[in-house]
Structures are given as C-alpha cells and as structure tokens.
Amino acid sequence: AWGWSITENLTHSLNGSIYIHRAGEPFTKGDLVAYRWRGGATYPAGTTFIKRVVGVPGDTIRTEGRQVWVNDALIGIAKPFSRAGVPLEAVEPGVIPEGRYFVATPMVDSLDSRYQLTGTIANAEIIGRAHEVF
C-alpha cells in the first residue's frame, strides 16, 4: 500500500504551494520528486524537499566556473553563498552513478544538486514522484 503525503512549499523554488507525493511512485527525468534532506545549511535532516529530476544515471555533470551543466543543458549558476550566508561550493563534475539523480529547479536560490552540500540524491532518499496541487 502506497500512502499519499502532502507537502507545503516553504520557498519559492517551485511555482506551486501544495504538493502531494506517494511513497514508491516511480519517476523519470523531468518529473518532480519528493526526497528527504540529509541536513545542512538551515534545514534539519529529514525535511521534505521537492525538486525536478534533471539528471539520471549515465548523464554527465560539468562545470564552467560556477555554471553547472547536465549533458548540454545549463542548469544554473552555483552561488558562492546561500541566502542565509552559508558558503556553497559547486557540485563536482562527473558521470551520475547508478542509483543517484541530479535534482534542480530554475530558481536562482534553489538549494539543489548544483551544490556539493546537496549533490546527487540517492534512490533511498527519494520518497516518490511529486505532483503540484496548486
């Protein structure tokens, strides 16, 4: 039995305010996923984050200065500091390994896989596919 959960978007990294997600619901590149944050910056471990899957196993992460790319798509700029003043480093370039995913949003302040702090997300951290309610 897969249970549904509701998550309120506490930031402006996505357009919606309320999202539902179901544990174990399959996802693919382009889908939104809910996952458990490992902890760091100003968010406690276990906080539910929702981001879009923009890189899957076998895709290539590359950086040019602080620009972060997945394959040929510019994902965004890795800022040197979070809005709260936490120092941030750009993600390490390389091939996304099996069982890991690059997640991001187009928001400039999104704390996503552009940063080493977040990195790629392990399959075990992903709750399931997320859906915007409104």
Contacts in CASP RR format, 6 or more apart in sequence:
PFRMAT RR
TARGET T0000
AUTHOR 0000-0000-0000
METHOD contacts of the structure
MODEL  1
AWGWSITENLTHSLNGSIYIHRAGEPFTKGDLVAYRWRGGATYPAGTTFI
KRVVGVPGDTIRTEGRQVWVNDALIGIAKPFSRAGVPLEAVEPGVIPEGR
YFVATPMVDSLDSRYQLTGTIANAEIIGRAHEVF
2 22 0 8 1.000
2 23 0 8 1.000
2 24 0 8 1.000
2 25 0 8 1.000
3 22 0 8 1.000
3 23 0 8 1.000
4 20 0 8 1.000
4 21 0 8 1.000
4 22 0 8 1.000
5 20 0 8 1.000
5 21 0 8 1.000
5 22 0 8 1.000
5 23 0 8 1.000
5 34 0 8 1.000
5 48 0 8 1.000
5 127 0 8 1.000
6 18 0 8 1.000
6 19 0 8 1.000
6 20 0 8 1.000
6 133 0 8 1.000
7 18 0 8 1.000
7 19 0 8 1.000
7 20 0 8 1.000
7 21 0 8 1.000
7 34 0 8 1.000
7 48 0 8 1.000
7 50 0 8 1.000
7 130 0 8 1.000
8 17 0 8 1.000
8 18 0 8 1.000
8 19 0 8 1.000
9 16 0 8 1.000
9 17 0 8 1.000
9 18 0 8 1.000
9 19 0 8 1.000
9 50 0 8 1.000
11 107 0 8 1.000
11 109 0 8 1.000
11 110 0 8 1.000
12 107 0 8 1.000
12 109 0 8 1.000
13 51 0 8 1.000
13 105 0 8 1.000
13 107 0 8 1.000
13 109 0 8 1.000
13 110 0 8 1.000
13 111 0 8 1.000
13 112 0 8 1.000
14 32 0 8 1.000
14 50 0 8 1.000
14 51 0 8 1.000
14 105 0 8 1.000
14 107 0 8 1.000
14 132 0 8 1.000
15 132 0 8 1.000
16 132 0 8 1.000
16 133 0 8 1.000
16 134 0 8 1.000
17 133 0 8 1.000
17 134 0 8 1.000
18 132 0 8 1.000
18 133 0 8 1.000
18 134 0 8 1.000
19 32 0 8 1.000
19 34 0 8 1.000
19 50 0 8 1.000
19 130 0 8 1.000
19 131 0 8 1.000
19 132 0 8 1.000
19 133 0 8 1.000
20 130 0 8 1.000
20 131 0 8 1.000
20 133 0 8 1.000
21 33 0 8 1.000
21 34 0 8 1.000
21 48 0 8 1.000
21 50 0 8 1.000
21 127 0 8 1.000
21 128 0 8 1.000
21 129 0 8 1.000
21 130 0 8 1.000
21 131 0 8 1.000
22 128 0 8 1.000
22 129 0 8 1.000
23 127 0 8 1.000
23 128 0 8 1.000
24 127 0 8 1.000
24 128 0 8 1.000
24 129 0 8 1.000
25 128 0 8 1.000
25 129 0 8 1.000
26 128 0 8 1.000
26 129 0 8 1.000
27 33 0 8 1.000
27 53 0 8 1.000
27 126 0 8 1.000
27 128 0 8 1.000
27 129 0 8 1.000
28 53 0 8 1.000
28 56 0 8 1.000
29 53 0 8 1.000
29 54 0 8 1.000
29 55 0 8 1.000
29 56 0 8 1.000
30 52 0 8 1.000
30 53 0 8 1.000
30 54 0 8 1.000
31 52 0 8 1.000
31 53 0 8 1.000
31 129 0 8 1.000
31 130 0 8 1.000
32 50 0 8 1.000
32 51 0 8 1.000
32 52 0 8 1.000
32 53 0 8 1.000
32 129 0 8 1.000
32 130 0 8 1.000
32 131 0 8 1.000
32 132 0 8 1.000
33 50 0 8 1.000
33 51 0 8 1.000
33 52 0 8 1.000
33 53 0 8 1.000
33 101 0 8 1.000
33 103 0 8 1.000
33 121 0 8 1.000
33 126 0 8 1.000
33 127 0 8 1.000
33 128 0 8 1.000
33 129 0 8 1.000
33 130 0 8 1.000
34 48 0 8 1.000
34 49 0 8 1.000
34 50 0 8 1.000
34 126 0 8 1.000
34 127 0 8 1.000
34 128 0 8 1.000
34 129 0 8 1.000
34 130 0 8 1.000
35 48 0 8 1.000
35 49 0 8 1.000
35 50 0 8 1.000
35 51 0 8 1.000
35 103 0 8 1.000
35 121 0 8 1.000
35 125 0 8 1.000
35 126 0 8 1.000
35 127 0 8 1.000
35 128 0 8 1.000
36 45 0 8 1.000
36 46 0 8 1.000
36 47 0 8 1.000
36 48 0 8 1.000
36 49 0 8 1.000
36 125 0 8 1.000
36 127 0 8 1.000
37 43 0 8 1.000
37 44 0 8 1.000
37 45 0 8 1.000
37 46 0 8 1.000
37 47 0 8 1.000
37 48 0 8 1.000
37 49 0 8 1.000
38 45 0 8 1.000
38 46 0 8 1.000
38 125 0 8 1.000
39 45 0 8 1.000
39 46 0 8 1.000
39 47 0 8 1.000
40 86 0 8 1.000
40 117 0 8 1.000
41 82 0 8 1.000
41 84 0 8 1.000
41 86 0 8 1.000
41 111 0 8 1.000
41 117 0 8 1.000
42 82 0 8 1.000
42 84 0 8 1.000
42 86 0 8 1.000
43 49 0 8 1.000
43 111 0 8 1.000
48 127 0 8 1.000
49 103 0 8 1.000
49 111 0 8 1.000
50 130 0 8 1.000
51 103 0 8 1.000
51 104 0 8 1.000
51 105 0 8 1.000
51 110 0 8 1.000
51 112 0 8 1.000
51 113 0 8 1.000
52 103 0 8 1.000
52 104 0 8 1.000
52 105 0 8 1.000
53 101 0 8 1.000
53 102 0 8 1.000
53 103 0 8 1.000
54 70 0 8 1.000
54 73 0 8 1.000
54 75 0 8 1.000
54 102 0 8 1.000
54 103 0 8 1.000
54 104 0 8 1.000
54 113 0 8 1.000
55 70 0 8 1.000
55 71 0 8 1.000
55 96 0 8 1.000
55 101 0 8 1.000
55 102 0 8 1.000
55 103 0 8 1.000
56 96 0 8 1.000
56 101 0 8 1.000
56 102 0 8 1.000
57 96 0 8 1.000
57 97 0 8 1.000
57 98 0 8 1.000
57 99 0 8 1.000
57 100 0 8 1.000
57 101 0 8 1.000
58 95 0 8 1.000
58 96 0 8 1.000
58 97 0 8 1.000
59 70 0 8 1.000
59 71 0 8 1.000
59 95 0 8 1.000
59 96 0 8 1.000
59 102 0 8 1.000
60 70 0 8 1.000
60 71 0 8 1.000
60 93 0 8 1.000
60 94 0 8 1.000
60 95 0 8 1.000
60 96 0 8 1.000
61 68 0 8 1.000
61 69 0 8 1.000
61 70 0 8 1.000
61 91 0 8 1.000
61 92 0 8 1.000
61 93 0 8 1.000
61 94 0 8 1.000
61 95 0 8 1.000
61 96 0 8 1.000
61 102 0 8 1.000
61 120 0 8 1.000
62 68 0 8 1.000
62 69 0 8 1.000
62 93 0 8 1.000
62 94 0 8 1.000
63 69 0 8 1.000
63 78 0 8 1.000
63 90 0 8 1.000
63 91 0 8 1.000
63 93 0 8 1.000
65 90 0 8 1.000
66 77 0 8 1.000
66 78 0 8 1.000
66 79 0 8 1.000
66 80 0 8 1.000
66 90 0 8 1.000
67 74 0 8 1.000
67 76 0 8 1.000
67 77 0 8 1.000
67 78 0 8 1.000
68 74 0 8 1.000
68 75 0 8 1.000
68 76 0 8 1.000
68 77 0 8 1.000
68 78 0 8 1.000
68 90 0 8 1.000
68 91 0 8 1.000
68 114 0 8 1.000
69 75 0 8 1.000
70 96 0 8 1.000
70 102 0 8 1.000
75 102 0 8 1.000
75 104 0 8 1.000
75 113 0 8 1.000
75 114 0 8 1.000
76 104 0 8 1.000
76 106 0 8 1.000
76 108 0 8 1.000
76 114 0 8 1.000
77 108 0 8 1.000
77 114 0 8 1.000
78 88 0 8 1.000
78 89 0 8 1.000
78 90 0 8 1.000
78 91 0 8 1.000
78 114 0 8 1.000
78 115 0 8 1.000
79 88 0 8 1.000
79 108 0 8 1.000
79 109 0 8 1.000
80 87 0 8 1.000
80 88 0 8 1.000
81 87 0 8 1.000
81 88 0 8 1.000
82 88 0 8 1.000
82 109 0 8 1.000
82 111 0 8 1.000
83 109 0 8 1.000
86 117 0 8 1.000
88 115 0 8 1.000
88 116 0 8 1.000
88 117 0 8 1.000
89 115 0 8 1.000
89 116 0 8 1.000
89 117 0 8 1.000
90 114 0 8 1.000
90 115 0 8 1.000
90 116 0 8 1.000
91 113 0 8 1.000
91 114 0 8 1.000
91 115 0 8 1.000
91 116 0 8 1.000
91 118 0 8 1.000
91 119 0 8 1.000
91 120 0 8 1.000
92 116 0 8 1.000
96 102 0 8 1.000
96 120 0 8 1.000
97 120 0 8 1.000
99 122 0 8 1.000
99 123 0 8 1.000
100 120 0 8 1.000
100 121 0 8 1.000
100 122 0 8 1.000
100 123 0 8 1.000
101 113 0 8 1.000
101 120 0 8 1.000
101 121 0 8 1.000
101 123 0 8 1.000
101 126 0 8 1.000
102 113 0 8 1.000
102 119 0 8 1.000
102 120 0 8 1.000
102 121 0 8 1.000
103 112 0 8 1.000
103 113 0 8 1.000
103 118 0 8 1.000
103 120 0 8 1.000
103 121 0 8 1.000
104 110 0 8 1.000
104 112 0 8 1.000
104 113 0 8 1.000
104 114 0 8 1.000
105 112 0 8 1.000
111 117 0 8 1.000
111 118 0 8 1.000
112 118 0 8 1.000
113 119 0 8 1.000
113 120 0 8 1.000
113 121 0 8 1.000
END
